[in-house]
């Protein structure tokens, strides 16, 4: 049961890793309107948040995969398990913060970038799981 909970926590973190940058990209106009910042500044801050989130999240997930999940093949379930959590996060966010101003609607190009990112993301998770399973702290010592 502990492994199942740890697997779901890691899946929730995977979902958050894609949810936060995606929502920041989709809500640039809303953030600009609410903070009265220029759109260029919001885009730069969104890009920096995306880069920091990817680097920090990758390190965190790699550490948790090695420490919590170990070298089980069941770790690869995270490639699928992040999807329901991601949909739940999107639903809750859209319910709590609906778009009431027509000017807050995202640009269509951002939708294409989001679709591309969501297609590539399972392969990213697969690579992280593979690296987490194959990396071992035991080094080969010469005799």
Buried (B, 14 or more C-beta within 10 A) or exposed (E): EEEEEBBBEBBBBBBBBBBBBBBBBBBBBBBBBEEEBEEEEBBEBBEEBBEEBBEEBBEEBBEBBBEBBEEEEEBBBBBEBBBEBBEEBBEEBEEEEEBEEEEBEBEEEBEEEBEEBEEEBBEBBEEBBEEBBEEEEEEEEEE
